[in-house]
Amino acid sequence: MSTTSLTTARDVRRAIADRQISAVEACKAALDRIAATNDKLNAFVTVAADRALERAAAIDRERHSGALAGVPIAVKDNISTRGLRTTAASRMLEHFVPPYDATVIGRLESAGAVVIGKTNCDEFAMGSSTENSAFGPSRNPWDPERIPGGSSGGSAVAVAAGMAPLALGSDTGGSIRQPASLCGIVGLKPTYGRVSRYGLIAFASSLDCIGPLARTAHDAAVALSVLAGPDRLDSTSSREAVPDYAAALSGDIRGLRLGVPRRMLEQGVDEAVCGCFYDALEILRARGADIIDIELPHARYAISTYYFVATAEASSNLARFDGVRYGYRAEGARDLTEMYQKTRSQGFGPEVKRRIMLGTYVLSAGYYDAYYLKAQQVRTLVRQDYDRAFENVDAVVMPTSPTPAFKIGERVEDPLQLYLVDVFTVSANLAGLPALSVPCGLTKNRLPIGLQLTGRPFDEATLLRIGDAYERDTNWWKEVPES
């Protein structure tokens, strides 16, 4: 059997289980694809070829029966991997090799997955385009002159370009869903606490989530079943029971009520995005779902609220990178204060420094109540809007991104415009809710568009069921870039 025909994790797993291919062959196919395309797309920061092939050979010898046995997986480079460089795409951690695995890595390997490398991202996951990486931008395989989204851009590129059937990302304000949308794949942000954050390099601890990027809702469902569950190493992880997400993919969404906040689409949304979104609603309606108009009155404040909360937490979390304990240390400092200043000014990139300064300001004496505390109060209002909506609907539906992918460098000089691309995604993080992006169309020049579903806490199963049902009546998930 040709490995080039195996585009999904389910395809790879079945072929290995049926002895049509070996895990080593699947791994070699992924590594060959990386070798052929990574110089152009810059999806991977580190490729672990020898390690991956050894792991794949062990899978074959053991005849591993795990849910992901032999499936190559790419891992965002802000998730710790024991013995494998983990940089967060920053000069500050350019040579950092963790002595431990993140909990999610242990769970993936227990299920038989083969980690093939670490993917590029915005530095410390701060960005929406993967242009903020210290190792250069990743490029969208649909048009290499355009951004792939961010901050999990490298992971999205890896899946979209066929380098790996599955990848891990992190999502603080849309960083899984937005690149999934712009690269034409599936991205799932779980409920806060559904997946352990132990081993994730922290950006904003009350917002960060780890989740999968995949070709299909089914692959995302299988991955989530592996990743989810309580962890004694993460006090914020939930003890909520973990269902069999793949078993919930019945294709039947009759009677499900889908809420559409139409006022949010009245301005600032690309015409092609609107067209694909409303076409998707009709497909879901034809499947038996009820489409209901809803209001999310505080959604317009979500971006501002997010950038107060996220930058404040980033300022606190990144204080540990001071040149004393680990990571980069500037040379030639005359005293400790100068060493701190040089280390942080040289080790961090412009966007990270911008957010640290914003966060330090909103936490400072005299401004805490006016900014950070007020933002936390508005955050509560955003969550209450969703609580009220879920009294009448089973999921909230909107576009994932207001525009298709824009050109690299187009918005670098205007951070506010870059921040606004997360307008539809940040609310799920502020409210701690699960959200799923699935491909729902292409523009005339073949740029992908995504459909976002947001659900009740710990109800990822319903989102995946809707996404899977939509995939059954469309072919957007089968579309692949020409590069």
N, C-alpha and C positions, 0 to 999 in steps of 0.2 A: 504493500500500500504506500502511495506517495504521501509524505508528511506535509507537502504544500497544500493539500486539500483539507487539512485539519485546522480549521480557523477558531474553533471554540474549545474551551476546557473540557466540555462534555465529549466532544469528538476525540480529543487526545486520550482522555481517560478510557473511553470505550475501546479504542484501538489498542491500547496497552493491555487492558484486561482481556481482550480477545486474542492476544498474542499476534496481532497483525503488524505491530511495530514494538520496539523495545523503548524503555524510558531513555536509554542512551541515544537512540535514534531521534526521539523527540527533542532531547536536549541539544544534540548536534544541529538539528534543523533550526532551532531558535538561535543558537550561537552563529550559525552561518548567515541567518537573516540580519542579525545585529552587525556582523562584519561587513555585510553588503550595504547597509543603509545608515549606520550610526554616524559616520563621518559627515553625512549630509544633514541628518535630522537632530543629532546631539541629544538623543533621548537618555543615554546612559552616561553616568559619571564614572562608574566602575563596573567592569564585566568580570565575573568570577568564573571563568571558563573551566579551569582545572577542578576547582571545588565542586562546581555543578556536575561535571561529568563523573566525578567520584561518587557523588550523592546519587546520581541516576543509576550508575552501575550497582550500587548497593540496593536500590529499589528493585532492580531486576533480579538480583540474587535472592532477595528476601521474598520475592513475589508479593510485594506490599499490597494490601487490599484497601488502603485508606481512600477516602472520598476524592482526594486529589493526587493519588499515587502516580508519580511520573510527570505531572503537569508542570511545565516551566512557569515560573512566576517572577515578575520584576517587582522590586521593592523601592519605594520612595526613599531618598537618601537622608531623611530625617528620622528614620526608624532604625533603632540599634540592631546591628548584626554582629555577633561575637566573632572576632578575628577578621572581620571584613570592614574596610574603611567606611566610615559614616560621617559625612561632611556637613550636612544641612546646606549644601551648595554655598558654603562660606569659607573664606580664607581663615576665619577664626578656628575652624575645625578641619582644615584641609588634610591634616595627617592623623586625625583621631581614629583609633581602632578600638571599638568598645570591647570590654572584657566579658560582656554578657549579651544575651539575646533579648529583644523585646518579647513580651508574652505572645504577641501575634505570630512572631517568627517560630516560636516553639510549637504553637498550635498548627501552623501550616506544615511544618516538617513532620509532626506527628501524623498528619493526614497524608503524608507522602509527597508533598509539593517539593519542587526543586528550585531553589533560589538561584537565578542566573546572573543577577547583578543589581546595582543600585542606580536609581533613575534621577535625572536632573530635576531641579525645582527652583522656585524663587527662594532666595536666601532666607533661611529660618522660616520658610513657608509664607513669607510676607510679600504677596503680590498676586496678580491675576493674569499674568502673561508669561511667566518663566523667563522674563527678560532681566530679572534681578539676580540671577545666578552668577556667582563668581566665576563660573566655568563657561560663560556664554549662554545665549538663549537656545532653548529647544525650538524646533521648527515644525510647523503643522504639515503632516504628510499630504494633506489635500492641496496645499499651496505653501511650499517652503519659504516663501517671502512673508508669510503671516504667522502670527503667534498661535500656539496650541492651546492657549488658556493657562491658568495657573491657580494655585501654586504647584499642583501635581501634574504639570505639563509633560514631564518626561515619561511618567507612567501612562498617561493617556496616549502619547505618541507611540510608546512601545506596543500597546494593544492595537491601536488603529493601524499601525504599519506592519503588523504581523510578526513583531519581534518576540512577543509573548502572548499567550491567550488570556492571561490574567495578570493583574498588577495590584499592588497596594498603594493607596494614597492617604493623605490626611486632609481633613476638611475643617477649617476654622470659620470661614464665611462663604464657602462655596467652592473650595479648592479641589474637591473631587468632581462635583457636578458640572461646574462651568467648563473645565477642560474636556470632560466627557462629552458635553454638548458640542463644543467647537471642533472636536475630533471625530464625532459621529459614532460614539460608543455608549455603553451603559456605565453610569457611576452612581454608587449608593453611599449616602451619609447615614449611618445608623443613628438611633436615639442616643443621646448623651448617656454614657454609662453602659450601653449595650456591649461595647467592645473595649477591652482593657487598653489604657493609654500607657501602661508601664513600658518604658523603653522608647517612647516617642519623645523627641526633643521638643520641649514645651515652647509654644508661642503664646497662646492665651488659654490658660488651663481650664477655664469654665466653658470654653467654646470648642476646643480641639476634639476631633473624632478621627479614628482610623476606619477606613472602609475599602471595598473592592472596586476596581474598574475592570470591565469585562466586555465581551462581545454581545452577550445576551442577559436577559433577566434571570434565566435559569442558572447560568454560571455565577452570577452575583448571589443568587439564593444559596447555592452550594457553598460558596466561599464564606458567606455570612454565618451559615450553620457551623462552619469550622472555627471561625474567629470569635463568635459571641460567647458570652457566659461570664460568671463572676471570676475575680482574680484577687487573691489575698494580697498581692503586691500593688494593687490599685484600689484605694479606699473609696473611689468614686464609681467603681464598677458595680453594676446592678446584679442582684440575685434573682431577678426575673427569669422564669423558665425559658429555655431556648427551644422554640418549635422546629420542626423539620420544614424549613422554608420552601424547599423544592417540592415537597408533597402538597403544598398549598396552591401550586400553579395548575389550576383546573381548567383555565380558559373561560370560566364562567364568571362574568361580572354583572349578570342581570340583577337589577335592583340596587346596585351600589350607587350612592349619591355623590356626585363630584361637584365641588364648589369652585366657581370661577369668579375671581375678584376683578371684574371687567374694568373698573375705574383705574386700576394700576396699569392698564394697557393703553390708556387714552393718549399718552404722549411719551416720546423718547424711545419707542419700540420700532425697529426696522419693519418695513412693509412686508418683506418676505417672511420674517419671523411671525408676524401676525397671521399671515395667510396660512402658513404651515400649522400654526397652533389651532386655528379654528377648523382646519381640515381634520386635525387629530381629534378634536372634540366630536365631530360628526361620526368618525369611525368608532369612537367609544360609545356614542349614543346608539349606533347601529348594533353594537354588541349587547345592548340592554341596559347601559348605565343611564342614570338620570342626571342631566346637566342643570345645575342650580346656581343662580347668581348669588354672590355673597359680598359682604363688606369686610375689609380689614382696615379699619379707620386709622390705625396708628402705623401702618406699613410705611408711610411716607417719611417717618422719623427713623426707620430701621438703620439706614446707612450711617447717619450721624451717631446714633446710639452705639452701633457696632464699633465705629472708629474711636469712640471714647473708651469703651470697655476693653477692646482688643489691644489698643496701644498702652493702656494703663497696665494690663497684665503682662504685656511684652516687656515693658520697662522693668518690671519686677523680676520676671523670669530671666532676662538676659543680663541682669546685674552680675550673675555668676561668672560670666566670661570677662575676667579681669586680668588675665595673664599670670595669675598666681598658681592656680591649682592644675589646670590642664588647658590644652589648646594653644593658640598663638600667643607669643610674648614678644613685644617690641624690644629691640636692642638699643643700647646707648642711653637709656634713661638715667638721670642723675639721682633720682629718689623715687619713692613708691608712688607718689602722686603723679609724677611725670610718666612713670611706667604704665599706670592705669590709663592716662590720657592717650599716650602713643599707641598702646595696645588696642584700645577700643576704636580710635580714629583710623588706624591702619587695618584692623582686622574685620571691621564691619563695613558693608557697602552703604551707598547713599540712602536707599529706601529703609534699611534697618535703622540707621541713625536717625532718619526722619521720624520713624515711629517711636523710637526710644525717647526722643525729645518731646514729641506730642504727649506720650504717656506720662513722662515725668512731670510735665506741666499740669496735666489734669489731676494728678495726684498731689500736687504741691499745696502747701499751706495757703489758705485763702481761696483756693480754686476747687478743692476736693468736693465740697457741697454743691457748687454751681455746675460742675461738669460730671465727675465720676458718679457721685451719688444720684444726681438727676438722671443720668443715663441708666443706672440700675432701676430706677423707678419707671422709666419709659419702657425698659426691657420687660418689666412685669406687665405693662399694658399690652405690649405686643403679644406676649404669651396668652393673656386673657382674651385677646381678639380671636386667636386660634381656638381656645377652649370653647368660646361661644359658637364659632363656626362648626366645630365638631359635634355640637348638639344636633345639628341638622344635616351634616354631610359626613361622608366616610373618608374623603381625601380632598385636598385643595390642589387645583390644577392651574398652572401658568407656564409661560416659557421659562427655560432655564436661564438664558442670557437674552438681553434686549437686542443684541446685534450678532451677526456672524463674526468670525475671526477678523481682526483688523491687522494691518501690516506692522511688521516689526519696526519699532522706533516711532510709530505714528503718534503715540500718546505719552512718550517718555517725559516730555517737558510739561505735561499737564496731569499731575497725579490725581487731581479731583476727577477728571474724566475717566481715568483708569479705575478709580474706586467705584464709580457709578455702574461699572459692568456687573457688580455683585448685587444690584438692586433687588433682584428676585430671589437671591439665595441666602442672604444674611439672616433673614428672619427665622429660618429653621434652626440656625445655630443659637441665636439669642433665646429661642423658646425651648431648645433642647430636643427638637422633634426630628423624626426620620424623614429623609427626602431622597427621591430617586429621579435621575435624569435618563431618558431613553431617546434614541434618535427618532425624529419625526419629520425629516425633510431635508432637501438640499436647495440652495439658492440657484439662480440661473447659471452662475459660474461655479457650481458644484462645491459650495461650502456648507458644512453640516449645520443643522438646527436641532435643538433639543427641547423635549417636553419634560417639565418637572412636576412630580407628584409629591405632596407633603402630607404626612399622616399623623395619626394619634401616637402618643408615646408607646414605644415597643410594639407598634403594629406595622412593622416592616413587611409582614406577610401579605397584607392587603395591597401595599404599594407594588410589591413584586408580582402579585397576581394580576393587577391592572396592567403593569408593564408587559408581562408575558402575553396577556390577552391582546394587547395592542400589537405586539410583534407578530402574532398569528395572522393578523389581517393586513400586515404591511410588509414591505421588503426593505425598509430603510436600514434595518440592522444588518442586512446582507451587503449593502453598498460598501465598497472599499476604495481607498485612494489609488490613483494610477501609479504613484511613485513607489 
